[in-house]
């Protein structure tokens, strides 16, 4: 085999290797962007649910104890959603550069706070008669519908986000990806685990409420 032929083959192999590296790096970057986008959507839906819960707590339609408990849980969730710093940002700054309250934000458990809101709302909506009384009021009916819609969107957004995280983690665990450090300085994506189990008496968005009328006899 001539040197010219060897050179051609080596060039082809190198070109294919570079092409593979470029494809893998591009795919990994796209996956990280997908994780960032899905997390932003999930955060927005969590804030939306907490906002509706806060409106329900201040509407005067719940009993006093439920109003206080739901209001406190909603405020905790809203405070976390508005002030929580991303983990990758906190990892890049030193302790002297943290904003006021930044050190405390490191210990914030977003999933735990949102789970507490879910549990509090399920407890407040545990009685079917109380939910029916809320539905009987036009303002209450609108708030319950908004809560159901936002809760359903939270479930969907969290599912999509966690799937994006799992896909990115699998890509990052590839041996060549780790060997060539194609992930760069991008932080390891983390799924968001929380209790978002559906309240039994809330009713799914789009479902009909009340008994279904039977068709008249022919």
Backbone as CSV, one residue per row, in Angstrom:
resi,resn,N_x,N_y,N_z,CA_x,CA_y,CA_z,C_x,C_y,C_z
1,UNK,0.845,-1.195,0.000,0.000,0.000,0.000,0.882,1.248,0.000
2,UNK,0.577,2.152,-0.881,1.367,3.364,-0.988,1.078,4.314,0.167
3,UNK,2.080,5.202,0.394,1.911,6.199,1.434,0.765,7.147,1.119
4,UNK,0.572,7.404,-0.155,-0.530,8.296,-0.518,-1.880,7.677,-0.171
5,UNK,-2.009,6.364,-0.372,-3.257,5.696,-0.028,-3.471,5.673,1.487
6,UNK,-2.380,5.405,2.224,-2.477,5.417,3.685,-2.899,6.795,4.175
7,UNK,-2.321,7.806,3.560,-2.675,9.172,3.956,-4.145,9.451,3.702
8,UNK,-4.661,8.964,2.581,-6.080,9.170,2.257,-6.964,8.469,3.279
9,UNK,-6.602,7.207,3.613,-7.404,6.461,4.575,-7.376,7.116,5.966
10,UNK,-6.180,7.531,6.371,-6.067,8.187,7.681,-6.875,9.480,7.703
11,UNK,-6.819,10.208,6.592,-7.590,11.454,6.510,-9.080,11.190,6.619
12,UNK,-9.536,10.128,5.938,-10.956,9.781,5.992,-11.366,9.400,7.408
13,UNK,-10.527,8.568,8.068,-10.830,8.147,9.437,-10.875,9.348,10.374
14,UNK,-9.911,10.243,10.251,-9.886,11.438,11.090,-11.103,12.327,10.828
15,UNK,-11.468,12.446,9.551,-12.633,13.266,9.212,-13.905,12.665,9.819
16,UNK,-14.038,11.335,9.741,-15.204,10.684,10.335,-15.209,10.839,11.851
17,UNK,-14.031,10.733,12.471,-13.953,10.892,13.930,-14.329,12.314,14.334
18,UNK,-13.823,13.291,13.599,-14.164,14.679,13.902,-15.649,14.941,13.691
19,UNK,-16.188,14.329,12.629,-17.627,14.493,12.369,-18.439,13.903,13.513
20,UNK,-18.034,12.714,14.010,-18.752,12.098,15.124,-18.672,12.963,16.374
21,UNK,-17.497,13.493,16.655,-17.335,14.364,17.828,-18.231,15.582,17.699
22,UNK,-18.281,16.162,16.514,-19.121,17.351,16.298,-20.602,17.005,16.489
23,UNK,-21.032,15.866,15.941,-22.430,15.442,16.084,-22.759,15.182,17.555
24,UNK,-21.870,14.478,18.264,-22.124,14.164,19.667,-22.163,15.431,20.511
25,UNK,-21.228,16.359,20.260,-21.207,17.601,21.032,-22.449,18.439,20.752
26,UNK,-22.872,18.474,19.488,-24.070,19.229,19.137,-25.309,18.627,19.784
27,UNK,-25.398,17.307,19.758,-26.549,16.636,20.380,-26.572,16.880,21.883
28,UNK,-25.406,16.822,22.525,-25.342,17.039,23.963,-25.730,18.470,24.318
29,UNK,-25.268,19.402,23.499,-25.639,20.801,23.742,-27.140,20.996,23.568
30,UNK,-27.710,20.352,22.567,-29.157,20.458,22.342,-29.938,19.850,23.511
31,UNK,-29.437,18.749,24.054,-30.108,18.123,25.197,-30.050,19.019,26.430
32,UNK,-28.897,19.663,26.653,-28.797,20.570,27.795,-29.743,21.761,27.638
33,UNK,-29.868,22.263,26.425,-30.808,23.356,26.188,-32.244,22.891,26.404
34,UNK,-32.525,21.663,26.015,-33.867,21.109,26.216,-34.181,21.000,27.702
35,UNK,-33.195,20.585,28.497,-33.387,20.504,29.944,-33.655,21.887,30.527
36,UNK,-32.860,22.877,30.083,-33.065,24.231,30.585,-34.435,24.781,30.229
37,UNK,-34.872,24.527,29.010,-36.182,25.013,28.587,-37.300,24.323,29.347
38,UNK,-37.196,23.000,29.488,-38.254,22.260,30.194,-38.308,22.647,31.662
39,UNK,-37.143,22.955,32.261,-37.161,23.370,33.669,-37.813,24.743,33.808
40,UNK,-37.548,25.642,32.842,-38.185,26.953,32.896,-39.701,26.829,32.774
41,UNK,-40.157,25.943,31.889,-41.598,25.724,31.734,-42.182,25.141,33.018
42,UNK,-41.484,24.180,33.611,-41.969,23.573,34.855,-42.036,24.602,35.975
43,UNK,-41.007,25.434,36.098,-41.023,26.476,37.129,-42.202,27.420,36.936
44,UNK,-42.466,27.774,35.667,-43.582,28.680,35.387,-44.914,28.054,35.780
45,UNK,-45.075,26.760,35.507,-46.326,26.096,35.860,-46.485,25.933,37.371
46,UNK,-45.382,25.691,38.064,-45.443,25.609,39.527,-45.829,26.950,40.135
47,UNK,-45.265,28.026,39.594,-45.623,29.367,40.082,-47.094,29.654,39.784
48,UNK,-47.561,29.221,38.630,-48.969,29.434,38.260,-49.886,28.695,39.223
49,UNK,-49.547,27.453,39.555,-50.377,26.694,40.491,-50.379,27.353,41.864
50,UNK,-49.216,27.789,42.332,-49.135,28.428,43.641,-49.908,29.743,43.661
51,UNK,-49.894,30.463,42.537,-50.639,31.718,42.450,-52.137,31.476,42.568
52,UNK,-52.636,30.454,41.863,-54.058,30.118,41.951,-54.412,29.672,43.363
53,UNK,-53.518,28.894,43.988,-53.763,28.446,45.362,-53.832,29.637,46.314
54,UNK,-52.963,30.623,46.104,-52.989,31.821,46.949,-54.283,32.606,46.743
55,UNK,-54.750,32.690,45.512,-56.019,33.373,45.236,-57.178,32.639,45.892
56,UNK,-57.124,31.312,45.863,-58.177,30.527,46.512,-58.162,30.738,48.022
57,UNK,-56.952,30.833,48.589,-56.833,31.018,50.035,-57.370,32.375,50.476
58,UNK,-57.223,33.395,49.640,-57.661,34.748,50.006,-59.055,35.072,49.482
59,UNK,-59.726,34.096,48.871,-61.045,34.363,48.288,-62.153,34.400,49.329
60,UNK,-61.895,33.847,50.509,-62.937,33.763,51.525,-63.897,32.617,51.315
61,UNK,-63.599,31.747,50.352,-64.490,30.628,50.055,-64.127,29.372,50.838
62,UNK,-62.902,29.302,51.359,-62.493,28.173,52.180,-62.768,28.468,53.639
63,UNK,-62.780,27.425,54.449,-62.923,27.648,55.888,-61.659,28.321,56.415
64,UNK,-61.719,29.022,57.544,-60.574,29.804,58.031,-59.281,29.003,58.174
65,UNK,-59.382,27.784,58.715,-58.171,26.984,58.916,-57.542,26.607,57.568
66,UNK,-58.357,26.153,56.633,-57.837,25.791,55.310,-57.259,27.004,54.598
67,UNK,-57.892,28.165,54.755,-57.387,29.381,54.120,-55.981,29.710,54.604
68,UNK,-55.774,29.597,55.914,-54.451,29.901,56.473,-53.411,28.894,55.999
69,UNK,-53.749,27.603,56.063,-52.791,26.566,55.686,-52.440,26.633,54.201
70,UNK,-53.470,26.792,53.353,-53.215,26.884,51.912,-52.444,28.153,51.595
71,UNK,-52.787,29.260,52.265,-52.088,30.508,52.027,-50.615,30.420,52.389
72,UNK,-50.307,29.807,53.527,-48.909,29.678,53.938,-48.130,28.783,52.975
73,UNK,-48.727,27.663,52.578,-48.045,26.753,51.655,-47.849,27.401,50.289
74,UNK,-48.864,28.157,49.843,-48.747,28.830,48.544,-47.683,29.916,48.589
75,UNK,-47.638,30.660,49.687,-46.632,31.726,49.801,-45.224,31.144,49.836
76,UNK,-45.044,30.018,50.540,-43.730,29.374,50.576,-43.298,28.940,49.178
77,UNK,-44.249,28.380,48.417,-43.929,27.943,47.053,-43.614,29.134,46.155
78,UNK,-44.395,30.218,46.287,-44.141,31.402,45.475,-42.804,32.036,45.830
79,UNK,-42.470,32.083,47.100,-41.198,32.664,47.518,-40.031,31.868,46.965
80,UNK,-40.161,30.545,46.975,-39.096,29.695,46.438,-38.974,29.860,44.932
81,UNK,-40.101,29.883,44.251,-40.069,30.003,42.797,-39.534,31.331,42.331
82,UNK,-39.724,32.389,43.129,-39.298,33.715,42.703,-37.858,34.008,43.057
83,UNK,-37.337,33.356,44.115,-36.014,33.751,44.600,-34.954,32.672,44.504
84,UNK,-35.340,31.461,44.096,-34.372,30.369,44.071,-33.335,30.593,42.981
85,UNK,-32.062,30.465,43.334,-30.990,30.585,42.368,-30.683,29.218,41.782
86,UNK,-30.411,29.135,40.462,-30.064,27.847,39.874,-28.800,27.294,40.510
87,UNK,-28.713,25.967,40.613,-27.554,25.354,41.237,-26.264,25.618,40.494
88,UNK,-26.323,25.684,39.141,-25.104,25.937,38.382,-24.587,27.350,38.610
89,UNK,-25.504,28.315,38.865,-25.062,29.675,39.148,-24.411,29.748,40.518
90,UNK,-25.012,29.066,41.495,-24.443,29.068,42.834,-23.087,28.372,42.853
91,UNK,-22.891,27.399,41.957,-21.616,26.690,41.923,-20.495,27.551,41.351
92,UNK,-20.855,28.570,40.579,-19.853,29.407,39.933,-19.430,30.601,40.780
93,UNK,-20.222,30.958,41.771,-19.888,32.107,42.599,-19.362,31.634,43.938
94,UNK,-18.543,32.437,44.543,-17.992,32.112,45.842,-18.931,32.520,46.951
95,UNK,-18.632,32.127,48.193,-19.507,32.485,49.317,-19.608,33.983,49.527
96,UNK,-18.541,34.736,49.157,-18.585,36.187,49.347,-19.422,36.878,48.299
97,UNK,-19.728,36.165,47.199,-20.473,36.770,46.098,-21.953,36.452,46.144
98,UNK,-22.369,35.620,47.113,-23.771,35.256,47.186,-24.607,36.456,47.579
99,UNK,-25.808,36.604,46.999,-26.685,37.688,47.406,-27.216,37.439,48.804
100,UNK,-27.886,38.447,49.346,-28.465,38.314,50.677,-29.453,37.153,50.672
101,UNK,-29.271,36.228,51.614,-30.125,35.042,51.657,-29.680,33.951,50.722
102,UNK,-28.581,34.170,49.968,-28.160,33.160,49.009,-27.742,31.860,49.661
103,UNK,-27.047,31.947,50.811,-26.620,30.729,51.496,-27.817,29.905,51.931
104,UNK,-28.882,30.602,52.369,-30.084,29.874,52.794,-30.751,29.202,51.614
105,UNK,-30.609,29.799,50.420,-31.263,29.213,49.245,-30.646,27.880,48.868
106,UNK,-29.363,27.668,49.281,-28.725,26.403,48.979,-29.468,25.237,49.619
107,UNK,-30.053,25.490,50.778,-30.722,24.430,51.519,-32.197,24.304,51.165
108,UNK,-32.693,25.159,50.267,-34.113,25.128,49.922,-34.423,23.851,49.150
109,UNK,-35.441,23.156,49.583,-35.886,21.936,48.925,-37.133,22.281,48.119
110,UNK,-36.942,22.586,46.847,-38.071,22.995,46.007,-39.111,21.898,45.928
111,UNK,-38.642,20.655,45.753,-39.587,19.557,45.667,-40.370,19.373,46.952
112,UNK,-39.712,19.533,48.103,-40.396,19.381,49.379,-41.444,20.454,49.605
113,UNK,-41.114,21.691,49.220,-42.064,22.795,49.405,-43.270,22.623,48.496
114,UNK,-43.038,22.231,47.252,-44.152,22.010,46.334,-44.981,20.797,46.768
115,UNK,-44.327,19.783,47.321,-45.056,18.624,47.827,-45.947,19.014,49.002
116,UNK,-45.437,19.925,49.849,-46.237,20.397,50.969,-47.472,21.136,50.482
117,UNK,-47.320,21.925,49.422,-48.474,22.614,48.844,-49.479,21.606,48.291
118,UNK,-48.989,20.575,47.612,-49.882,19.546,47.073,-50.668,18.873,48.190
119,UNK,-49.970,18.496,49.266,-50.637,17.816,50.377,-51.655,18.733,51.053
120,UNK,-51.314,20.016,51.189,-52.232,20.960,51.832,-53.481,21.166,50.983
121,UNK,-53.309,21.276,49.673,-54.462,21.443,48.794,-55.333,20.194,48.783
122,UNK,-54.722,19.021,48.795,-55.522,17.786,48.832,-56.335,17.719,50.118
123,UNK,-55.735,18.141,51.227,-56.446,18.135,52.499,-57.603,19.132,52.476
124,UNK,-57.367,20.315,51.880,-58.414,21.338,51.830,-59.565,20.923,50.924
125,UNK,-59.266,20.114,49.909,-60.285,19.683,48.952,-60.714,18.243,49.192
126,UNK,-60.508,17.767,50.412,-60.779,16.366,50.717,-62.274,16.073,50.823
127,UNK,-63.067,17.079,51.212,-64.505,16.877,51.417,-65.253,17.175,50.119
128,UNK,-65.938,16.194,49.538,-66.672,16.440,48.286,-67.749,17.515,48.437
129,UNK,-68.372,17.586,49.614,-69.417,18.589,49.819,-68.837,20.003,49.786
130,UNK,-67.641,20.187,50.366,-67.009,21.501,50.343,-66.591,21.893,48.925
131,UNK,-66.125,20.908,48.165,-65.770,21.182,46.767,-67.017,21.546,45.977
132,UNK,-68.136,20.848,46.255,-69.393,21.165,45.575,-69.856,22.568,45.940
133,UNK,-69.652,22.973,47.199,-70.016,24.326,47.607,-69.147,25.357,46.893
134,UNK,-67.868,25.039,46.712,-66.991,25.939,45.946,-67.482,26.056,44.508
135,UNK,-67.855,24.927,43.933,-68.321,24.924,42.553,-69.624,25.710,42.401
136,UNK,-70.426,25.750,43.455,-71.706,26.454,43.369,-71.521,27.955,43.260
137,UNK,-70.386,28.462,43.732,-70.093,29.889,43.620,-69.347,30.141,42.304
138,UNK,-69.787,31.100,41.484,-69.108,31.332,40.190,-67.619,31.606,40.345
139,UNK,-67.257,32.432,41.338,-65.841,32.725,41.546,-65.099,31.477,41.995
140,UNK,-65.700,30.703,42.871,-65.075,29.472,43.327,-64.947,28.454,42.214
141,UNK,-65.959,28.360,41.376,-65.919,27.438,40.250,-64.771,27.786,39.305
142,UNK,-64.576,29.083,39.073,-63.477,29.519,38.195,-62.126,29.197,38.820
143,UNK,-61.980,29.429,40.131,-60.713,29.148,40.802,-60.406,27.652,40.810
144,UNK,-61.421,26.838,41.034,-61.205,25.391,41.033,-60.793,24.920,39.643
145,UNK,-61.424,25.465,38.612,-61.035,25.113,37.242,-59.603,25.544,36.945
146,UNK,-59.233,26.739,37.392,-57.868,27.213,37.184,-56.863,26.349,37.931
147,UNK,-57.230,25.947,39.139,-56.337,25.078,39.918,-56.165,23.733,39.234
148,UNK,-57.264,23.170,38.738,-57.173,21.883,38.044,-56.308,21.997,36.796
149,UNK,-56.495,23.075,36.034,-55.718,23.273,34.817,-54.233,23.423,35.124
150,UNK,-53.907,24.241,36.120,-52.497,24.469,36.452,-51.862,23.206,37.032
151,UNK,-52.615,22.462,37.832,-52.077,21.228,38.413,-51.777,20.214,37.313
152,UNK,-52.693,20.108,36.359,-52.490,19.177,35.246,-51.255,19.574,34.421
153,UNK,-51.072,20.871,34.212,-49.900,21.341,33.473,-48.610,21.076,34.243
154,UNK,-48.667,21.160,35.565,-47.495,20.843,36.385,-47.098,19.381,36.183
155,UNK,-48.085,18.497,36.206,-47.785,17.078,36.010,-47.154,16.816,34.653
156,UNK,-47.706,17.421,33.613,-47.149,17.235,32.271,-45.740,17.821,32.169
157,UNK,-45.567,19.046,32.676,-44.264,19.713,32.585,-43.195,18.940,33.352
158,UNK,-43.558,18.422,34.514,-42.565,17.667,35.300,-42.197,16.365,34.593
159,UNK,-43.184,15.724,33.972,-42.892,14.490,33.243,-41.936,14.762,32.086
160,UNK,-42.205,15.813,31.311,-41.335,16.143,30.180,-39.935,16.536,30.657
161,UNK,-39.876,17.304,31.756,-38.571,17.730,32.267,-37.753,16.536,32.732
162,UNK,-38.360,15.653,33.500,-37.617,14.503,34.007,-37.196,13.564,32.882
163,UNK,-37.999,13.455,31.834,-37.600,12.651,30.682,-36.408,13.287,29.971
164,UNK,-36.408,14.617,29.849,-35.276,15.311,29.237,-34.015,15.139,30.076
165,UNK,-34.160,15.195,31.387,-33.017,14.998,32.283,-32.456,13.590,32.135
166,UNK,-33.328,12.581,32.120,-32.877,11.194,31.988,-32.165,10.976,30.657
167,UNK,-32.691,11.565,29.599,-32.067,11.427,28.287,-30.693,12.078,28.265
168,UNK,-30.563,13.236,28.876,-29.282,13.924,28.921,-28.276,13.166,29.773
169,UNK,-28.721,12.619,30.893,-27.820,11.853,31.755,-27.299,10.613,31.039
170,UNK,-28.155,9.963,30.257,-27.701,8.785,29.505,-26.648,9.186,28.478
171,UNK,-26.864,10.312,27.821,-25.892,10.772,26.822,-24.565,11.138,27.481
172,UNK,-24.611,11.745,28.653,-23.382,12.149,29.340,-22.585,10.954,29.860
173,UNK,-23.258,9.819,30.090,-22.575,8.641,30.628,-21.843,7.837,29.553
174,UNK,-21.967,8.228,28.288,-21.254,7.517,27.228,-19.756,7.560,27.454
175,UNK,-19.058,6.441,27.219,-17.617,6.398,27.514,-16.809,7.428,26.722
176,UNK,-17.101,7.577,25.422,-16.350,8.543,24.618,-16.706,9.979,25.006
177,UNK,-17.967,10.194,25.399,-18.375,11.526,25.835,-17.607,11.923,27.090
178,UNK,-17.455,10.968,28.014,-16.703,11.260,29.237,-15.214,11.386,28.948
179,UNK,-14.691,10.527,28.048,-13.263,10.565,27.729,-12.872,11.893,27.098
180,UNK,-13.693,12.359,26.176,-13.392,13.610,25.477,-13.940,14.837,26.199
181,UNK,-14.630,14.622,27.313,-15.195,15.728,28.105,-16.076,16.640,27.244
182,UNK,-16.954,15.995,26.476,-17.796,16.781,25.576,-18.834,17.601,26.332
183,UNK,-19.140,17.221,27.569,-20.109,17.995,28.350,-19.535,19.318,28.824
184,UNK,-18.212,19.439,28.764,-17.588,20.701,29.184,-17.836,20.991,30.657
185,UNK,-18.183,22.247,30.932,-18.459,22.668,32.312,-19.956,22.697,32.622
186,UNK,-20.763,22.132,31.741,-22.207,22.116,31.992,-22.499,21.251,33.214
187,UNK,-23.309,21.746,34.150,-23.607,20.961,35.361,-24.450,19.740,35.034
188,UNK,-24.335,18.723,35.868,-25.142,17.524,35.711,-26.616,17.870,35.926
189,UNK,-27.480,17.612,34.948,-28.902,17.944,35.131,-29.537,17.062,36.186
190,UNK,-30.482,17.628,36.917,-31.165,16.898,37.977,-32.674,16.933,37.740
191,UNK,-33.297,15.818,37.983,-34.758,15.765,37.879,-35.370,16.431,39.104
192,UNK,-36.611,16.834,38.974,-37.333,17.438,40.091,-38.351,16.428,40.599
193,UNK,-38.120,15.948,41.808,-39.007,14.968,42.406,-39.913,15.670,43.416
194,UNK,-41.204,15.506,43.233,-42.164,16.105,44.161,-43.467,15.317,44.113
195,UNK,-44.276,15.537,45.120,-45.589,14.901,45.209,-46.595,15.780,44.471
196,UNK,-47.023,15.321,43.304,-48.040,16.067,42.561,-49.257,15.182,42.282
197,UNK,-49.489,14.226,43.203,-50.649,13.332,43.047,-51.936,14.140,42.981
198,UNK,-52.824,13.708,42.125,-54.041,14.462,41.830,-55.052,14.370,42.970
199,UNK,-55.647,15.508,43.394,-56.712,15.465,44.413,-57.939,14.730,43.870
200,UNK,-58.462,13.832,44.654,-59.548,12.965,44.189,-60.788,13.761,43.793
201,UNK,-61.079,14.850,44.517,-62.318,15.593,44.292,-62.154,16.812,43.380
202,UNK,-60.957,16.989,42.822,-60.730,18.195,42.014,-61.359,18.076,40.641
203,UNK,-61.293,16.921,40.044,-61.846,16.758,38.701,-60.829,17.143,37.644
204,UNK,-60.661,16.292,36.674,-59.697,16.554,35.608,-60.183,17.667,34.689
205,UNK,-59.247,18.469,34.140,-59.671,19.522,33.210,-60.377,18.931,31.997
206,UNK,-61.490,19.545,31.614,-62.221,19.103,30.434,-63.249,18.039,30.693
207,UNK,-63.284,17.483,31.921,-64.289,16.469,32.218,-65.584,17.137,32.632
208,UNK,-66.685,16.512,32.345,-67.990,17.061,32.691,-68.277,16.817,34.157
209,UNK,-68.890,17.782,34.774,-69.249,17.661,36.180,-70.739,17.378,36.309
210,UNK,-71.028,16.615,37.352,-72.436,16.325,37.604,-72.900,15.125,36.820
211,UNK,-74.114,14.647,37.072,-74.621,13.459,36.387,-74.858,13.726,34.913
212,UNK,-74.613,12.710,34.151,-74.827,12.821,32.707,-76.282,12.515,32.408
213,UNK,-76.940,13.413,31.671,-78.349,13.214,31.371,-78.510,12.079,30.367
214,UNK,-79.471,11.208,30.650,-79.715,10.101,29.730,-80.492,10.601,28.537
215,UNK,-80.337,9.906,27.445,-81.017,10.311,26.213,-82.508,10.007,26.332
216,UNK,-83.368,10.874,25.793,-84.821,10.627,25.869,-85.176,9.387,25.060
217,UNK,-86.213,8.681,25.487,-86.613,7.473,24.750,-87.053,7.814,23.352
218,UNK,-86.775,6.931,22.442,-87.121,7.161,21.037,-88.619,7.009,20.836
